[in-house]
Amino acid sequence: FSMTVKIRLARFGCKHRPFYRVVAADDKSRRDGKQIEVLGFYDPLQGKEDANRVSLKFDRIKYWLSVGAQPTDSVENMLFRAGLIPPKSMVVRGSKNGQQSTNQHVSPITGEILN
């Protein structure tokens, strides 16, 4: 039996006034259900530059990441902005018609391959 821990947001506050806690929780528990530990909070109603918008316990988040906890996308963005994690690696995909580009120059007007 293995318990996967997620670092995610749990919603608090009332209708139209959201307030979130950043929590470590079992990935099978509900969004606002049982939590292992509260790691900080996020208030989306505060101004972008407000110091009270996001508050994180850096040492505890580093601990949870070190033991394999997976942050959700929204929390990952928050941790990246806070400087706790490196940016997500970008996935390089081929062109829409499935062909990989081999450094061929294409005319932007006609779409022809120029050599």
N, C-alpha and C positions, 0 to 999 in steps of 0.2 A: 504494500500500500504506500503510495507516495502522495504527498500533499503539495500541490503547486501553489506557490504564494504569488499573488499579484499585488502590485502597488497601484492603487486606483482611487478614483474619486467616489465618495459617498455623499449623496445630496441631503442637505438639511435646509432649514429655513422654510418659509411658507410659500403659498402659491404666488408666482410672479416675483418672488424675492429669493432667488436661489443663493445658497451658501454651501460650499463643499469642504469636506475634510479629506485630506490625502491620507489614505489608510493602507496598511498591509493586511490583506485578507486572503483566505483560502479561495481559489478561483471558482469553487463550486458554491460558495455562499452567495446570498443575494447582494445586490448593490448596496442597500442600506442595512444589510443584515449583520451577522457576527463578524467582528473585526479582531485581528490579532493585536494591532497597535495603531495608534493615531500618530502620523508622521508630520502633520502640518495642516494648513488650511488654505483655501483659495476663495476669494470673494470677487466674483465677476462684476459686481455692481460698483466697486471702487474704481477710481480713475486709473488709467494705464500706468501713470508714473507714481501712484500712491504706494507708500511703503507698506501699508496694511493690506494690499491686494493679495499677496502671496507670502506665506510664512512656512518655512520648511525646517525640519530638524535634520541638518546635513549629516551628522554623525550616524544617526539611526538609519537614514536612507542609504548611506554608504554601506552600512552593515547588511541591510536586507539585499542590496544589489550583490554584495560579495558572497552571500549564501545562495544566490540563484533566483531571487525574486524577479519577476518580469513586470516592468511598468507598462501600463496601457499607453496608447498613442498620445492621449491628451496629457498624461502625467510625464511621458517621455519628453514632450515639447517643453513642459515646465522645467524639468530637470536640465534640459539642454540650455535653456535661457538662463538658468541659475548657475551654469558652468559646472554641473556635477558629472555630466556624461558628454562624450564626443558626439558630433552630429551623426545622424543615421547615414549609412553608406548608400549612395545612389545606385539604383539598378539601371544598367545600360541595356536598352532594348534595340532590336533591329528596326528597320523601316516598316511602314504599315503593310507593304506587300510581301514582307517576309525575307527580303534579301538583305544581307549584311553589307554595309558600305565598305568598300575597299579603297578609301581615299580617292574616290573619283569626283571630279569637279562637275557640278551640274549647273547649267545655265538657269538662273532664276526666272527668266522670261519664257524660254521655250521648253525647259525641262529636259533638254538634250544633254547627253554626257559629253563633256569637253575633255580633250586630252592634251 
